[in-house]
Amino acid sequence: MRQLTALDAQFLHAESPTTAVHVAGVAILDPSDGPAGAVTREALIELLRRRLHLAPALSMRLVGVPFDLDHPYWEKVRDLDVADHVHEVTLPLPGDEAQLAEQVARLHERHLDRRRPLWEMHLIQGLTGGRVALYAKVHHCAIDGVTGAETLAALLDLTPEPRAVEPPAPAPASARTGTAPGPLAMLAVAAARSVMHPARALRALGRMAADLDAMPVASALPGARVVAETARTIAGNPGELPALPALSAPRTPFNGPISAERRFSYGSIPLAEVKRIARTFGISVNDVVMTLCASALRAWLRERDALPGRPLIAAVPVALRTAGKGSAIGNRLSVMIAPMPTNVDSPLDRLRVMGRTMRKAKRRFAGSPATWLGELSSMLPAPFTALATPAVFRLASLVLPPINLIVSNVPGPQLPLYLCGARVLAYHPMSVLTDMSGGLNITCFSYDGSLDFGILACPDRVEDVWRLMGHLQEAMDELVELAGAAPAREMASV
């Protein structure tokens, strides 16, 4: 049996009528050279049945504790029929990108059924050029970036011919592995945890104090750095860390309460060009991605006369789990909070500032990996967390948003992959919008020579999400031109 951690439960409780907390992706498939020449729902169901044991998160469902006195447990569904989770739809003619994005946005709005394992797949037929799309989503309480990538990899192959997969070993008839405890056992654990909660909360508060200078809003408080340094010294980690700027998010049109509606746009840029820019200016690929996002956001805000005079504040998720190690379900992640130089006019200066900012944030994170996200999630007793989280998120959006948006860059394989014999042409990731994090989320995934972007927005905050994707492409063209004109000395000056 496995119980949700406080962080896992936070993702569960963050859901509300306007917030669905699942992560997803859209794979664009070309079945023309595959053995069957098509991707069918039946073939996908058969693939899932053969490989379900390779993706444990897909066969687990939640079991609640009586009266919600503690975090739920995971329980393996022994007789799961994956066909109940696989759906199919055909786009009307002409089946273009805008129609696909609209269909995917509608699917992304819908909450997952908590009575069943928390995932769905939707095969979308009718794309131009004979292509097919697969939209898949899994609740964030079940997976983080690493487990999500491993779940996806279980279904993919290196050739059009599917690989042979060993069936799962039969479980002993008496085995109860993966079975949630009974109600009385749950209540006993809940009672023990409630007694110990004040002590755990105090320990969490002490650990959070060490991250005070890396937390949004809190880092702007007078004396935040002194408190954080003192806490690290008391904890036996007194090393000198780079000073971070005050992380105070300005107001933007995409910050504030969100609705239940979603809009989605997507696109790709050549990874080789991104790497060339990174080499030319002596920065990382992720620094280039962050600069592209900063430039696109600046252009979008300027069009609306809404560009703040200080940097936007982005949350950048960081996986703490090593691939192939640890539990195959749940979250092990943290975040870096980074200013984005949207207030810098010159594209070259913007690139330089972003590179310096990210280097400092990475050194700070390497010296003291921020654990405050998990600690903050464990501060309130479990029964209050479920009730308080949506209200706290909405209140923060009205009073003082801690961040402006989430920007995530997920590394992927640099070779072609296949699903049901069809080549995966691109994979556009999608994440979560909440009142607290704002009505805009930018995620990208590197795959087979491309950076595949997915931009998710609430239309009450960002109606023209395709325009933002266009600004990303324009920002890329700008950096390509800069890299082509850059003298060799630029490599040392960033």
N, C-alpha and C positions, 0 to 999 in steps of 0.2 A: 504494500500500500504506500501511497505517497500523498502528502498533504500539500496544498498550495502554500508557497511562501507568502510573506507579507507583500512582496513586490508583485508576484503573480496575482494575488487577490486584488491588489490595487488596480491592475488592468481590468479585472472582472468588474469591480465596483465603479470604475470610471464610466461605464456605460449608462446611458440615459436615453430618453426618447429622441434626442438630437445627436447622440454620439454612439457610434458602433466601433468597438475596439478590436478590429481584426486587421491582420496584415495580409496582403494579397499580392498577386502579380498576374500579368497578362503575357503569355507566351504566344508569339506569332509563329505559326508552323507552315512549312511547305511540304505537302504530302506527295508531290508529283513524282519524286524519284524513289519513294518508298515501295516496299513489296506489294502493298495493297492499293497504292495510289490514292488513299483517302484515310481520314481519321474518323472513326465512328464511335458513338457512345458505347456500343457493345465492346469494341476493342479496348477502350479505356477502362471499362469496368473489369474486363478480364485481366488486364495488366495490374490493376489495383488489387484484385483478389490474389494474384500470384505473389505480389510484393508487399502486401500490407504489413507483414511482420518486420520489414526493413524500416518502417516509419511508425514507431510506437505511438506517437502523438495522435495518429489518425484513428486509433481503436480505443481511446480512452474517453470516458464521459465523467461529468462532475456528479458527485454525491454530496448534498448539503448536510450540514450539521443541524440537528433539531433547534428550532428557534433562532437559527443563524448565530449561534453563540461562539462559533469559531470558523476559521477558514475551511472551505470545502475540501473534499478529498478526490483524488483520481481513482477511477475503477475501470478495469479492462472490460470491454464488451465482448463476450465470448462468441456470440452469434451475430456479429455485425454483418449487415448486408450493405456493401458499398454502393449498390445501385440506388439506394435511397439518398445518396449524397451527390450523385452525378446527374447533371441535367444537360439539356441540349436546346439551342435556339438557332434560328436562321435569320440573318439580317435581311431586310428588304433591299431591293436594288437601289443604288449600285453597289452597296456594301463597302463604302469608303471608310477612311480613318475616323472622320467625324461621327459616323453612325456607330462604329465600334466603340469609340470613347463614350458616347451617350449610353449605349447598352451597358458597358462596364460600370459607369457611374451609378446607374440604377441598381445594378447588382450589389455594388459596394455599399449602398445606403442601407441594405436590409440586415437586420440583426440575425445572428445564428441562433438556432434552436438549442437552448441549454439542456433539453431533455436528452439530447443525442450527442455523440462525439462532435466537437466544435469545428467542423470544416465542411466545405462544399467545393465542387468543381462544376464549371459551366463550359461546355463545348459550344463554340460560336461559329456556325457555318456561314457561308455566303460572302466572305471577304473577296475583294477584287483579286484577280490573278490566281484564282483557285486556292487561295490561302485559307487557313483555319486558325482561329484563336482559342486558347484555353485560359479562362479566368479561374483562378483557384484562390480560396481564402481560408485562413486558419485563425482562430482566436489568439490574441496576443498573450493571454494567460497561459497558453500551451506552448508557445514557441518564441524564441528570440531569433536574431539574425543567423546564428550558427545552426541551431536546430532546424530553422526553416530551410536553410540551404541543404542540410542533410536529408530532410524530408523530400525536397524536390529531387535531389540526386538519386534517391531510391527508385524513381520512376524513369530516369533517363538512361540512355545507352550511348556508347561511343560510335556505333555503326547503325545503319538502318535495320539490321537484323538484331532483334532483342537478345540480350545475353541470357544465358541460363542462370537461374537463381535457385539455390537449394531451398526446399520447403522448410518451414520451422520445425524444430524438434518437438515431438508430441509431449505435452505436459502430463505429469503424473495425475492420476484420477483424483488424488487427495489434495493436489496443490491448490493453494489459495492465493498465490502470487498475483498481485494486482487487484485484489478484492478489498474494498473499503471496509473499515470496521463497522460493527453494528452500532445502533443508536446509543446504547448505554455506554459503550467504550468511547464513542465520540464525546459524549457529555462528560465523561470522567477526564478525558484529555483537556477538554475546554475548561473545566473547573480548575485543573492544575495550572493551565496557562494563564487563566485570569488572576490567580493568586500570585504568580510570578511576574505578571506584566509590569507592575511598577518598577521592579528592579531592572527588567529588560529595557524598559523605556528610558531609564536613567543612563544605562550603558550606551544605548543608541544615541542619546542626546550628547554624551561625551564624545562619541566618535564623530557625530555630525559637527561638533565644534571645531574639529581639526580641518574640516572642509569649508568652514564658514567663508573664507576668502575666495572660494571657487563656486559659490552658490549664487544664482541670480537673486536680485533684490537684497539678500542678506549681505553680500559683499560690499554693498554701498553704505552699510551702516557704519557710523563712526567706531573705530577701534576693531573692525572685523578682522583685519590682518593680525593685529596683536593677539586677539583671542585665539585665532587659528594657530599661530606660532606657539603660543603657550600650551594649547591642547596637544599639539604634536610633540612638544618637549616632554610633557607629562606622560604621554603614551610611549616615549622612547624612540621617537622618530624626529629628532631635532634638525635634520639636514636643511640646508639653505635651499629654498625653492624660489623660482622666478615670481616676482610680484605681478599679479594680474590686475587689470583695470577694473574699476567699478562696473559691475554688470547690470546696468539699469536699462531696461527696454523702453524705447520711445513709443509713442502711440502711432499706429499706422491704420490704414483702412482695413487690413486683414486681421486686426486684433479686436476682439470683442465676442459677445455671445454668438454662437453659430446655430444654424438651422439643421434640420435632418437631411436636407438635399445636398448632393455632391455634384461637382463637375470634374472632368478628368481630361488631361491632354498628355501626349507622349511624343517622343522623338529620340533620335540617336545622333551621336557625333563620333567621328573616327577616334579610336583610342590612340592610334599611332601619332596623330596630330597633338593630342593632349600630352602624350609622353615627350614629344619633341619640344613643346612649350616648357614643360617641366625641366627638361635637360638644359634648354637654352638659358633659363633664368635661375637654375640651381635650386628648384623647389620640388615638392612632391606632387604626384598626380592629384592627391586629395586637395592640395593647396590650389591647384588649377580649378578643380571642381568648385571649391568654395568661392573663388574669384568669379567664375562664370555666373554662379547664383547671385553674388553680390551685384554684379554688373546688370544682370537681368532685373533684379528687384529695384535697383536704382532707376533704370529706364522706365519701368512700369510706374513707379511712384512719381517720377518727374512728369509723366504724361498727365497725371491727375493733380499736379501741384500739391502733392502730399509727401514730399521727400523730407524726412526729419533732418535736423542739423547735426545729429550725432549718429554713431553706428547703430545698425540693427543688431539685435542679440539673437544668435542661433544656438539651439541645442543640437549637438552632434553625438548620436548614440555610439557607444564603444562596447564591443563584445568582450566579456571577461572569460568566456568559455573557449577552450581550445577544441577545434574540430575533432570529433571522434572520441572525446573524453568527457566524462561526467554524465549526468542524467540526460536522457533523450527527450525530456519534456520539461517545460518550465523556462524561466528566464534567469540568465546571469549576465547582466549588462549594467553599464553606467553611462554617464553622459559627460562630454566636455561642453562647457559653455563658452562660446567664442563670439567676440564682436566682429561684425562684417562691415568693411569700410565703404558702405554705400554713400557716405558723405564725402568721399574723395573724388574729385572731378577727373583727374588724369587716369586713363586706363592702366598705364604703366605704374604709376604710383599706387593705384588700387591693388595691383598684383603684388608689388613689393610689401605693402602694409599687410596684406592678407598672409603672405608667406611668413613675415616676422610674427604676426599674431598667432598663427597656427603652430609655429615652432615653439613659442613660449608656452602655449596651452599644452602641447605634447610633453614638453619637459616637466611642466607642473604635474601633469597626470602620471608620467612615468615615475616621478619622485614620490608621489603620494596619490595612488589611484583613488579617485573620488568614490566613496561608498554612500554618499548622503542620500542618493535616490532610494536605496533599499532601507536605510535607517529611517528616513522620513516616513516611508510606508508602514513601518512597524511602531510608530509612536502612539497611535490610538489603539485601544482595544478592538478586536475584530468586530464585535457587534456594532460599534459606532462607526467604523470605517465604511461599512456598506451604506449607512444612512448619510454620512457626512460628505463623502467624496464628490458626488455630483454637485452639491450645493457649494462646496469650497471651490471647485473648478469654475463654476459660473460667477461666483463672487469675485474671484481673482481677475476674471476677464473684464469685469466692470470697474474694479478699483485700480489695480496695478498689475498688468500682465507681466509675469516673470520673464518671458521670452517672446520673441516675435514670430518664430517659426521653427520647425525641425528640418534640418538638412542631413541626409544620410547617404553615404557612399558605400555600397556593398561590393567587395571584390568577388569576381566569379571566374569560371574557367575560360581559358583562352584557346579553346578548340571547339569544333562543332559538336553538338549533341543532338540526340534524336529521341522522339517520343512516339511510341506506336509506329515506328518506321518513318515518321515525318521529321524533316530537319527543323530544328529550332532556329529561326532566323533572328529573333530578338526576344528579350525578356524585360518587360517594363514593370518595375516594382511599384507597389502602392502601400501606403501606411495609414496612419490614424490622424484624425482631426479631433481636437477637444476645445472646449471653451478656454482652457488655460493656455494651451500651446498655440492657439490661433487658427484662423480659417484657411491656412495654406501649409502644405507639406511637399517638399521636394526630395525625391529619392532617386538614386541612380544605381545601376548594376553594370559592372564591366563583364562583357561576354564576347568571345570570339572576335576580338578586334574592334568592338564598339563600346561606347558608354551609352547605355539605354536609360533614358530618363522617364520617370512618371511623375506628373504634377497633379496633386489632388487639392481641390479647393471647395469651400462652401460658397455657393453663388451669391449669398447675402454679403459676402466679403470680397470675393474675386469672381466676377461674372465672366470675364473674358479670359479664361484660363489658357486658351490657345495663343493669345497675344503674349503671355508670359513665356510660353515655349518658343515663340518667335524671337523674343528678346534673348533667350539663351543661345539660340543659333547665331544671332547677331553678335553677341559677346564672344562666341567662339571665333567668328570671322575676324573680329578685332584683335584677338590674341594671336591668331595665326599670322596676321599682318605684322604685328609687333615682333613676333619671333623671327620672321623673315628679314626684318630690317635691323634686328638687334646686333650690335657689335659684340665681339667676344667678351669685352669687359663687363657686359651686363651680367654675365654668369656670376661674377664675383660681387656685384653691387647690390643684389637683391637681399 
